Amino acid sequence: MPIAQILTFLTELGDQAVILPFAATVAIALAAAGARREALLWCVAIFIPLFATLVAKIIFVPCGHLLPGLGTRSPSGHAAAAIAAYGGFAVLWAKFADDRRLQALFISTALLAGIGVAMSRVYLGAHSVPEVLIGSAIGLSAPALLWRMGSPATGAAPRPRLVFLLLLLPLALAFLLRGKTLSVEGHIAAFAIRLMSALGVCG
């Protein structure tokens, strides 16, 4: 497979058209398995970096030119979303796994996927390295929060077979939706410029 196709494949996994249904499916799967506390924490952990990325874009799009040395106009939403969703997903399910090798497999695989999406944004010319680093740093808040949440609530952990079933469902959905896009970047940029113009800053 040509390198360009691999990079395109990776970058598509970080699009909001994939991430949002993926995150919703994980929450539903957790709730269906009786892990309602974990489902709520998952929703909070995913919302924080997605909202933070939106705020960062609103600030950087009109004001990034004031920091020319940083080379940042719009932090990478793909990198933030991919690391938040896939990294958080791996940490979440690692909490349900008793086997440390399985935990390491979950987390390392998700880490590689997140890094792959982030790197693809640079190689495809969609973002600069600083933009991807900022997005990645924002995205790390989700797995960090889920890692600190403690062990699953007593009696809430799904049975081992159900764990693997629930693992496969969101991942299968992500691959099925790959290639779909939500064209929100232009709308965010236009809103940010209008907002800062109305506030009279970052002219």
For each residue, the residues with C-beta under 8 A, 3 or more apart:
1: 5 6
2: 5 6
3: 6 7
4: 7 8
5: 1 2 8 9
6: 1 2 3 9 10
7: 3 4 10 11 119 120 123 124
8: 4 5 11 12 120 124
9: 5 6 12 13 178
10: 6 7 13 14 113 116 117 119 120
11: 7 8 14 15 78 117 120 121 124 126
12: 8 9 15 18 178 179 180 181
13: 9 10 18 82 86 113 117 174 178
14: 10 11 18 19 77 78 79 81 82 117 120 121
15: 11 12 18 19 78 81 180 181 182
16: 19 20 77 81 182 184
17: 20 21 177 180 181 182
18: 12 13 14 15 21 22 174 177 178 180
19: 14 15 16 22 23 81 82 84 85
20: 16 17 23 24 182
21: 17 18 24 25 173 177
22: 18 19 25 26 85 89 170 173 174 177
23: 19 20 26 27 42 43 46 85
24: 20 21 27 28
25: 21 22 28 29 169 170 173
26: 22 23 29 30 42 89 92 170
27: 23 24 30 31 39 42 43
28: 24 25 31 32 39
29: 25 26 32 33 166 169 170
30: 26 27 33 35 36 38 39 42 92 166
31: 27 28 34 35 36 39
32: 28 29
33: 29 30 156 158 162 166
34: 31 155 156 158
35: 30 31 38 39 152 153 156 157 158
36: 30 31 39 40 156
37: 40 41 152 153 156
38: 30 35 41 42 92 95 149 152 153 156
39: 27 28 30 31 35 36 42 43
40: 36 37 43 44
41: 37 38 44 45 145 146 149
42: 23 26 27 30 38 39 45 46 88 92 146
43: 23 27 39 40 46 47
44: 40 41 47 48 145
45: 41 42 48 49 84 88 141 142 143 145 146
46: 23 42 43 49 50 84 85 88 142
47: 43 44 50 51
48: 44 45 51 52 141 142 145
49: 45 46 52 53 80 81 83 84 138 139 140 141 142
50: 46 47 53 54 80 81 84
51: 47 48 54 55
52: 48 49 55 56 80 138 141
53: 49 50 56 57 75 77 80 81 135 138 139
54: 50 51 57 58 188
55: 51 52 58 59
56: 52 53 59 60 75 134 135 138
57: 53 54 60 61 74 75 77 188 189 192
58: 54 55 61 62 188 191 192 195
59: 55 56 62 63 192
60: 56 57 63 64 72 73 74 75
61: 57 58 64 73 74 188 189 192 193
62: 58 59 192 193 195 196 197 202
63: 59 60 66 67 196 201 202
64: 60 61 67 70 72 73 74
65: 68 73 202
66: 63 202
67: 63 64 70 72
68: 65 71
69:
70: 64 67 130
71: 68 128 129 130 131
72: 60 64 67 75 128 130 131 134
73: 60 61 64 65 128 131
74: 57 60 61 64 77 127 131 185 189
75: 53 56 57 60 72 79 80 127 131 134 135 138
76: 79 80 118 121 126 127 131 132 134 135 136
77: 14 16 53 57 74 80 81 135 185
78: 11 14 15 81 82 117 118 120 121 126 127 135
79: 14 75 76 82 83 114 117 118 121 127 132 135 136 139
80: 49 50 52 53 75 76 77 83 84 135 136 138 139
81: 14 15 16 19 49 50 53 77 78 84 85 139
82: 13 14 19 78 79 85 86 87 113 114 117 118 139
83: 49 79 80 86 87 114 117 118 135 136 139 140 142 143
84: 19 45 46 49 50 80 81 87 88 138 139 140 141 142 143
85: 19 22 23 46 81 82 88 89 142
86: 13 82 83 89 90 110 113 114
87: 82 83 84 90 91 107 110 111 114 139 140 142 143
88: 42 45 46 84 85 91 92 142 143 145 146
89: 22 26 85 86 92 93 110 170
90: 86 87 93 94 106 107 109 110 111 143
91: 87 88 94 95 106 107 110 143 146 147
92: 26 30 38 42 88 89 95 96 146
93: 89 90 96 97 106 163 167
94: 90 91 97 102 103 106 107
95: 38 91 92 146 149 151 152
96: 92 93 152 157 158 163
97: 93 94 102 103 106 163
98: 102
99: 102 103
100: 103 104
101: 104 105
102: 94 97 98 99 105 106
103: 94 97 99 100 106 107
104: 100 101 107 108
105: 101 102 108 109
106: 90 91 93 94 97 102 103 109 110
107: 87 90 91 94 103 104 110 111
108: 104 105 111 112
109: 90 105 106 112 113
110: 86 87 89 90 91 106 107 113 114 143
111: 87 90 107 108 114 115
112: 108 109 115 116
113: 10 13 82 86 109 110 116 117
114: 79 82 83 86 87 110 111 117 118 136 139
115: 111 112 118 119
116: 10 112 113 119 120
117: 10 11 13 14 78 79 82 83 113 114 120 121
118: 76 78 79 82 83 114 115 121 122 132 135 136
119: 7 10 115 116 122 123 132
120: 7 8 10 11 14 78 116 117 123 124
121: 11 14 76 78 79 117 118 124 126 127 131 132 135
122: 118 119 125 126 127 128 129 132
123: 7 119 120
124: 7 8 11 120 121
125: 122
126: 11 76 78 121 122
127: 74 75 76 78 79 121 122 131 132 135
128: 71 72 73 122 131 132
129: 71 122 132 133
130: 70 71 72 133 134
131: 71 72 73 74 75 76 121 127 128 134 135
132: 76 79 118 119 121 122 127 128 129 135 136
133: 129 130 136 137
134: 56 72 75 76 130 131 137 138
135: 53 56 75 76 77 78 79 80 83 118 121 127 131 132 138 139
136: 76 79 80 83 114 118 132 133 139 140
137: 133 134 140
138: 49 52 53 56 75 80 84 134 135 141
139: 49 53 79 80 81 82 83 84 87 114 135 136 142
140: 49 83 84 87 136 137 143 144
141: 45 48 49 52 84 138 144 145
142: 45 46 48 49 83 84 85 87 88 139 145 146
143: 45 83 84 87 88 90 91 110 140 146 147
144: 140 141 147 148
145: 41 44 45 48 88 141 142 148 149
146: 41 42 45 88 91 92 95 142 143 149
147: 91 143 144
148: 144 145
149: 38 41 95 145 146
150:
151: 95
152: 35 37 38 95 96 156 157
153: 35 37 38 156
154:
155: 34
156: 33 34 35 36 37 38 152 153
157: 35 96 152
158: 33 34 35 96 162 163 166
159: 162 163
160: 163 164
161: 164 165
162: 33 158 159 165 166
163: 93 96 97 158 159 160 166 167
164: 160 161 167 168
165: 161 162 168 169
166: 29 30 33 158 162 163 169 170
167: 93 163 164 170 171
168: 164 165 171 172
169: 25 29 165 166 172 173
170: 22 25 26 29 89 166 167 173 174
171: 167 168 174 175
172: 168 169 175 176
173: 21 22 25 169 170 176 177
174: 13 18 22 170 171 177 178
175: 171 172 178
176: 172 173
177: 17 18 21 22 173 174 180
178: 9 12 13 18 174 175
179: 12
180: 12 15 17 18 177
181: 12 15 17
182: 15 16 17 20
183: 186 187
184: 16 187 188
185: 74 77 188 189
186: 183 189 190
187: 183 184 190 191
188: 54 57 58 61 184 185 191 192
189: 57 61 74 185 186 192 193
190: 186 187 193 194
191: 58 187 188 194 195
192: 57 58 59 61 62 188 189 195 196
193: 61 62 189 190 196 197
194: 190 191 197 198
195: 58 62 191 192 198 199
196: 62 63 192 193 199 201 202 203
197: 62 193 194 200 203
198: 194 195
199: 195 196
200: 197 203
201: 63 196
202: 62 63 65 66 196
203: 196 197 200
